Amino acid sequence: MTPSYPEQAVAVLFSGGDAPGMNAFLRAIVRLGLNREKIAVLGVRDGYRGLVRTARAVNGDAEALMRLKNAIASHPGRAGLINDQLDLIQMDHASVSGIMGKGGTILGSARCLEFHEKEVRTNVIHLLKGLNVRALVVVGGDGSLTGAKLLATESDLQIIGIPATIDNDLQFTDMALGVDTAVNTLVWAVDHFIDTARSHRRVMVLETMGRASGDLARMAGLASGAEMIITPESGALKAADMERLAAKIEGAMTRGRGHAIVLVAEGVEFDPPQKRNRAYVLMDAFQQYFQRSGAPFPDLEVRPSVLGHLQRGGHTTPQDCILAARFADCAWINIGRATGKSGVTALRKNNIEIVPYGEPDMPERAAFSREMEQLHDDLSSW
Ligand code: ATP
């Protein structure tokens, strides 16, 4: 007997840059759907791109939609995951087994420029309705949640957003999914760089991700004991600022410090602007300062490293797995509500809430960032 297509479903997709905790979230949303809510969960491959591709293939044709439903129903779980012709997979228990701690996302994530076009989104809305989807859960960063907000305003579907980005640049939540793991990875990386910095009496300048936010560098700085953090929130760096920072390191060396780890966030800007990576610009500025005439440590070497995508991978921390489960729980509670309201999950003062799209920035976030920076300064002064 051919398995039948579900009468109602909730769809989930992962969009934008991947973040650790996405798989833990998928497991939680699927298991809660099957165990508690008794609603089928459709996993979407490659984020919005998977929906756009499928909507284009179906193209409003009733027979094509029926064929798609049959294909989804006859390839549940892993059978669907290994069938790369299928962008929507009816997830089962086994398909989310053993994925909780794995970084990345088994469904794939993508950027999809076409999703900026209203007509493309309208076709996606028709597709979702045709597939009996009652709610769509969008997991991603700022851009992905903007796409989710547009879907929510342009349709009567319930669209639940889940903040997931290692950048922690979403100011409506204390933490996004993936941040804790990325900080963990950075602390691990700093530990490795310290070994070589100490052995060679070097200054290592490490560039972290974070887009316009310095949170990742700040948290990693506090947790690793890195000597210096440079974040975008302090404003664009002029030549004099870089000299002041180099003088601070030199001062620490004079007082007996043998090495220094400097974390610079990728969002840091320079005045005048520079095209090269921040770590390299700072290396040159520092090196020039250390080698000025009459300097006490002309042999002090500065080495740069751009940590890049390393920060996205790795084993998801328990903290992120717990946050993923709590976000999934909150999503289902709201999907179950008769109001059918759209919104995005947020961690606030250790509560998980659903807040409207486009909530203003929480002032506490900026205050917390300043406090962290001050605390780091007080802890690392030599
Ligand atoms: P990260 O913070 O990790 O980079 P992100 O979600 O911010 O993740 P983006 O590349 O900004 O990543 O956005 C991901 C996708 O979301 C885009 O490729 C696009 O499909 C969709 N998207 C972004 N902005 C919009 C928008 N204004 N309108 C419609 N869709 C959008």
Residues whose N, C-alpha, C, O or C-beta is under 5 A from the ligand:
A	BS01	ATP	S15 G16 G17 Y48 A110 R111 C112 L113 F115 H116 G140 G141 D142 G143 S144 L145 T146 G147 A164 T165
